């Protein structure tokens, strides 16, 4: 039996690539989609893909009237939490690809998922290269006690830090929290110049034209330094395989998990 999927953000940059991939998968079926801009239109016509024969809904509530096994959230931070809550209450497992949700938001959604006995997988970045960056950084953090993160993204990206960097900071905090040599509140000059403190570490967000999305971890110790960096390109293809894997595995647990690595073996 195929896994039935409702995709919110089906005509977006990442969502459209995922929709096409689902249409080519033998074990998956896209049964509903959300697109405010193209509500009432046939998804196949919008994406010029003949296999996507479904009419787009203007809201998650409307789309969830069609029964689904997995709801994929790929829209905007302003509506993502409400969309995910609605999907959980309909008994669907959820894969979250939208960035901008806070730790508190995810905790609340995790509690709701426990109540309804479904799984919620929140992924900051579906790229396997980004997962490798996180795992390597976790290893380095066990031995190198101090680091900071630089978060790069396009000028128009409204959320900061990005979901990639939020997830990276969350994972590194499970290893340890790096104490700065000079406490932030003792900074001489504007304290904001030291970035934001996220999970006990300093994060600096850059938003400029010419960037797509990057995350860099800078480690420093006596007389040496180590840098690790992930750079995304302008094509959504690298995220598709990870998203498909998340869809296939989100039903294997109950409650909240964070990061694609939580359903992979390392």
Secondary structure, 3 states (H helix, E strand, C coil): CCEEEEEECCCCHHHHHHHHHHHCCCCEEEEEEECCCCCCCEHHHHHCCCCCCCECECCHHHHCCCCCCEEEECCCHHHHHHHHHHHHHCCCEEEECCCCCCHHHHHHHHHHHHHHCCEEEECCCCCHHHHHHHHHHHHHHCCCCEEEEEEEECCCCCCCCCHHHHHHHHHHHCCCCCCCCCCHHHCCCCHHHHCEEECCEEEEEEECCCCCEEEEEEEEECCEEEEEEEEECCCCHHHHHHHHHHHHHHHHCCEEEECHHHHCCC
